[in-house]
């Protein structure tokens, strides 16, 4: 596939070239143009499938270029690059069927997500090109996306002054952002995303559309996907009348689409959007997952002591080092019992557990000198078929993580022990002619004599001393084949200072004396 980047600012073009994962998406040729006139020549000649264009350019600007593309027969997908203040340009971009837009400064993740979606869009249009897509389709898709990004940014704007945003919102929603109070709600889509992965994006878009139809009908607020956080919808209310009714309707829409029971975590009133969202997020993170409610508010939160893995780190460490899965379960059951006794577990507590487990796991892997480990089991499937939280599944998932860790460490420990004994065997074969004793081996490899003796015999079927003797006798037989070497020279070369002792050992192992062995070679 081919793409073209049209922008009068060289650093923007270079940024797109650098940040885009072009090879991943099968784009092997990328052209550059500084303005619309230059772009039209390249587009006519090379017909790129993906077109990136700025709006403000000398000569023929982005709007003129979009008009030309709109009237041409070139099958392409256009992505507008826009500054934050270019809202009117965005309206023209949507009008002339631009697929999407990217705000400057360019976010690499948004850029590559947009490229991927643009390619899929182009491929879809290629299949049904003759049928043509209705003019309103791109408008319907791009406009909600714009407002998702727009309101997601406001979630972190800690100010009561919305003078920049007021005009746009006033035109679209007929509300003055500076003259209302806010209340935010959070809906998490995490519990069911894996189960609906086939058509998840389409279903989420449908939910968003239906939710906003309800909100606009009552002039109550807006619903949008939070692009600053995965798996989250935000309900932003600027009209608090009938909130319970609105929430009930939204949950009902959710269930009709997904057949999952969702909850709306509703924060308190605030003078700005960011504060309202922080309040809702607090409810989301700190509400009790063991008590299911359709609408959860600040009144449902309760102060409770945080139960941490670090409190049990020593017990867990010794259980893990035992290598026995059965020894870890009683300690985990004690932690689970505390949660069950309190009948209280929150997303914040789960996040804290996961963070502490990750730190403990990192320390334990370091103790075993494990740097590059196999893929680790991540237990986070805590949700039932209807989307409700299951403490039983939570226990099962967390227990599985510890069991997987024990198996991994036991395997590493065995491999380390095996490698140590193999290194000792290699050392014997390399240094058989030197004076070697068990204590020297223990000191060299930082292992106890008893451990070496036990493990060496387990792996090689004989004691270390007998194995060393066998190596020396094998080498002695090779040297005895040399008619110019005397017996004492052979003895010395295989680690024996005394010829008689060497001959005694040789006869014991081989069955005949060194001289007799030499005679067999002559005959």
N, C-alpha and C positions, 0 to 999 in steps of 0.2 A: 504494500500500500504506500501511497504518497501523501505528504502533508505540505502545507505552506504556512509560514508565519509572516504576517504583515503588521509591521509596527515601525514607526519612524525612530524609535529609541533602540539603539543597538543593544544596550544592556538588557532590555526586556527580551529581545530575540535570543540573546545568548543565555539568559536565564531559563527560558522555555526549553532551549536545546539541552541545557545541562540537567534540568529537573525532570524532564519527561522520560519515562521508561519506554522509549520508542521500540527497541528490539523486542521487548516483552509483548507489545501489542502488534507486532508484525509490520511496523512502519519502517521501511528501509531507505526511503528517499525524502528529504526535507528541503524545501526551497525557502528563500527569504526575499522579502520585498519591503521597501521603505514607505510606499504609498499605494493608493488604489490603482493608479495608472500602470505602475510597474507590475502590480499583482495581476491585473487583468491579462497582460501579455503572457505571464508565466502560467496562469490558470488555463488560458486558451490553448497553450502549447502542451502542457503536461497533464492537465485535468486531475489535479490531486483530489483524493476522496475527503480529506479532512482539512478545513481551512480555519486558521486562527487569525482574527483581525482586530486591530485597535479601532477605536471610533474617531479619535482626534488625530488627524494626519494632514500634512500639507497636500496640495493639489486635490486629488479625488479622496475624500475622507471615507470613514467607515460606513456611514449611512448611504452614500452614493454607491459604494461597492456592494453593499447588501441589496440595494435596489437592482443593480445590474445582475447580481447572482440570482435574485428572485425571478427576474424575467428571462434568464438564460435557461438553456436545456442541459446544463452541466450537473450531473448527479453528485452532489457533495453535501457534507455536513459542516455547518459553520458554527464556530465557537467565538463569541465576542470577548475581548480582553478590555475590561473597563476599570476606570478609577472610581473611587467611592462616590464622587459627586456627580457621576454621569447618569443619573436616573432617567432623564429624558432620552438619552441615547439608548438606554435599555429598552424603553418603550418602542423605539424604532427597531431595535434588534428583534424584539418579539414579533412586531408587526411583519417584518420581512423574513420571518421563519428561521431565525437563528436558533440552533438547537439548545445552546446553553451559554452561560457567560461566566467568566472568572474575574474576580476582583483583584486589583493590585493593592499591596504586594502579593505576589503569587504564592499560594500555599501548595507545596509539592503533593500532598495527599489529595487535595481537591483537584489539582491539575490532572493527576493520573487517574483518579476516579472518573473525571469528566472525559478524558481521552477514551477510557474503556467503554463508558456509556455511549459516547459519540460513535465509536466504531460499531457497537452493537446496533445503534440506531441506523447507521448507514447500511449495514448488512440487511436489516429488516426492510428498509426502504428499497433496497436493490431488488428484493424478492417481489415486492408489490408496487414497483415503480409505475407500471402502466395504469394501475388503479388510482394512483395519486392519493396523497394524504390530504385530508381536509385542512384548510388554512388555520382553523382554530386549534388543531391538535398540539402544535408546538407552543402556542400561547397558553393552553391549558396546563402543559407540563412545565414550562419555564417559569410561569408566574408564581405558582406555589413554591417552587424551588427558590425563587428570589426572596419571597417573604420568609421562608425557613431560615435562610442565611441572615436576612435583615434582623429578625427578632432574636435569633441565636446570639448575634453580636451584642444586642442590648442587655442580655442576661449578665454581662460583666461590665456594663457601664454604670458605675456608681455615681450617678448624678441625677438630680431632679430636673435638669434642663434638657429638653428634647427639641430645642429650636431647629436643629438640622433635620430631624426626622419628622417633625410635626406635619409639614406640608404634605409629604408623601402619604402618611397614615391618614390624614384628614381627607385626602382625595379618595383613598381606597376604602377606608372604613368609617368615615364620617365621625371621627372622634379626635379630640385635642389631647394629646399625650400629656400636656402640662397641666391639665385641669381635672384629672381623674385620680382616684386611688386604685391600687392594683392588688390583686390576689392571684397567686399562681398555684397550679396543680401539676403534679408529675405522674405520668403513667409509664411504667417500665414494660418494655416488650421482650425483655431477656428470657422470661420463663418459657416462652413458646417458639422462639425464633428457629431453633433446630428442627422442630416438628413441622414447620411450615416453610422450609428453606426453598422449596421448588418455586413457589409463586409469592414469596414473602413481600418483595418490593411492590408488586401490583396490589396486594391486599392492604399493605400499609398506606399506599397512595389513596386507595378507595376509602379507608378509614379517615384519613386526613380530610378528604373532600367532604364526606358526610358530616364529620364533626364541625367543619367550618361552615357548612350550610346551616347547621343548627345554631352555631354561635352568631352568624350574620343575621339570621332571621330574628334573633332576639337582641341584636346589637350588643351582645354580652362581652365579646372579646375575640380571641383568635387562638387557633390550635396549630402548633408547628413542631416539626422534628428538630430536636436540639443537635445541631451539627458539631457542637463542642463536646458532646458526650455520646457514646454508643448506646443504642437500645433505649432511647428515651423520647417520649412526647411531652411537650409542655402545653398546658392550658393556661393562657393569660387572660384573666378576667378584668375588665375595666368597668364592669357593671355587676355589682354583687347581688342584685335582686334575684331570688329564686335559684341560688347556687345549688341547693340540694337537688332541686328538680333537674337542673342542667346536668349535674354530675350523674344523676341516675340515667338520664337519656344517653349520655356519652358512653357510660358503661354498657348500656343496652346495645348501642350500635357496635361496640367492641365485641360483645358476645355473639351478636348476629353474624358478624363477619368471620370471627376466629373460633367460635365455640369455646372460648376461654373466659373464665371469670377474672376480671381485672379489678384493680383498686386505684382510686385517685387519692394521692397524698396531697392534701390541701394545706398550704401555709397561711399565715396571717396577713392582714392588710398592711400595705406599705405605700410610701409616697413615690417610690421608684421601682422599676421593673427588676433590677438586680436584687434589691432587698427582698422583694416578694418571692423571687425564685430561691434565694438562699433559705428563706423560711420553709418553702415547700420541700426543698432538698433535705433539710434537717428532718422533716417529718418522714420523708422517704427512707432515709438512712437509719432512723432511730425508732420506727414503729415496730411493734411486736409482730413478727411473722407468724407466731403460733396462734394469733387471734385474727381471724379473717373478717374484714369489713369492706364495704363497698366504697365508703368515703372515710378517710382517716385524717384527723386534724391534730393540731398541737395539743388539744385536750386529751388525746389518746396516748401521748408520750408519758413515760414514767422513768424516774431516775432509778437506775439499778447498777450494782457493782459490775464492772467489766471482768469477765472470766477470760483469763489469758493462758496460752500454752506455755509461756515463759515460767509460769508458776509451777509447772510440772516438768520443766526441761531436764532436770537431773534424772528423775525416774524414767522418763522417756528415753534418755540417752542410754542408760544401762540396759533397758529392755531392747533397744535397737542393736546395741553392741553384742548382745547375747546371740543375735542371729536367729532367734526363735520367735516366730510370729505370735505364738500363744502368750508370750510374756508381755507383749505390748497391749493386748486387748483389755486387761484389767485396769491399766492406767487410763486408757482412752475412755473406758466405761465410767471411770470416776469423774472425768471432765464432763462427759455427756450427762451424768447424773445431776451435776450442778445446774446445767441448763434446764433439765427436766424439773428439778425441784423449784427453780425460779419460774418455770413455765414462761420463759422470756428469751427470745433470740432475735437480734436485729441484723440488718444488712451491714451496719457498721461493725458489729461483733464478728460477723462472718469475714468481712474484709480484714479485720484485725487478725483473726485466726490465720487467714491465708498469708498475710504478710509475715507473721511470726513463724509459721511453718516454713516459709521460703527461706527465712534467715537461719532457722535451725537446720534445715536441710543443707543449706550452703556450708554451714560450719561442719556438719557431719561429713559431707562429701570432701571437704578440705582435710579433715582428719584422716581420711582414707586415700588422700592424694588423687582424688578423682577430679579431673579437669573436664574432659569431654565425655559426658555420659550418654547413655542411650536415651531416647525420648521418654520423658517422665509422665506418668499418669496424672492427669489433672482432674480431680473430682469436683465438679461444680453442677452436676445434674440434680438439683435439689427439688425439682418441681414435678407435680403430678400431671396427669393428662389434661386436667381442667385448668392448669396454670397455678394452682394453689401450692404453697410451700409445704414440703414434707420433711419433718424432723427425722423420720426414719431413714429417708434417702440421704439426708445430710450426714447422719451417722455412718451410713454405709459408704458414702463417697469418701469421707475423711478417713475411715478405717482402711479403705482400699489404698489411699495415698500412702499411709504408714506401712502397710503390708508391702507395697511396691518398693518403697524405700529400703525396707529390711532386706528384701530379695536382692536389690541392686547392690547394697553394701556387702552382703554375704558373698555374692558373686565376685565382687571386687577384692574382698578379703581373701577368698580362695585363690583367685588369680594371682594376687600379690604373693601369697605363700608359695604357690606353685612356681612362680617366676623366681622367687628367692632360692628355692631348692635347685631349680634349673641353672641358676647362676653359679651356685656352689659346685654343681656337677661340671659345668664348663670350666670353672677355676681349677678343679682337680685335673682335668684333661690338659690344661695349659701349663700347669705348674707341678706335674707329677714328679719331676726330678728334684724338687726342693724338699726341705724338711717341712712336713705338714702335720699338724696335730689338730684335734677338735677345738681346743681353746683358741688357737690362732684363727680358725674358721669362724668361730663365734664372735671374736673381736672384730674381724674384718667385715662381717655382714650384719653386725648389731643384733644378733639373735642369741638365745641361750643355747648351751650345749645340749640340754635335754630336748629342746624343741627341734634342733637340727637332727639329732639322732632319730627321733620319732618320725619326723616328716620325711627324712631321706629314705629310711627303710620302707615307709609306706609307698613312696613313689618309685623307688628303684629295686625294691625287693631284697636288699641286703644292706649291711651296715656301711657307713662311710669308709671305715678302715678297709673292709673287704673289697669295696668298690675301687678304692685307690690302689690296692694291691693288684687287682685284676687289670687295671689300666697299665701299671708298671710291667706286669708280666707280658701283656700284649706288646708293649714297646720293646721289652727285652728280647722277645722272639724275633722281632724285626731286626734288631741290632745283631743278634747271634748269626743271622744269615750273612753278615759281613765277615769273611774269613780273616780279615786283617785285624779285627778287634779282639783283644784278650778278654777273658771272663771278668776280670776286675774292672776293665774299662766299661764293659756293658753295665756292670753293677753300679758303678759311679754315675753313669748317664741316666739311670732310671731311679736314682735317689737313694742308693745304698752305699754306705762308706765301707762296709765289711763284706768281703767277697764270700766268706763262708756262710754268713747269715743270708746273703742273697741266694746262694745255691740251695740252702735249706728251704727258703720260702718258695723258690722256683719249683723244686721237686714236689713240694706239698701241693702247689696249685696245678702244675703241668703233669706231674706223675713221673718225671724223669729229671736227671740233673742237667745243668746247662751244657756240660760236655757231651752227654748222651744225646741231647737235642741237636747239637752241632753235627754229630755223627749221622743222625737221621737225615740231615740236609745234604750231607756229602753222598750218602747212599741213594 
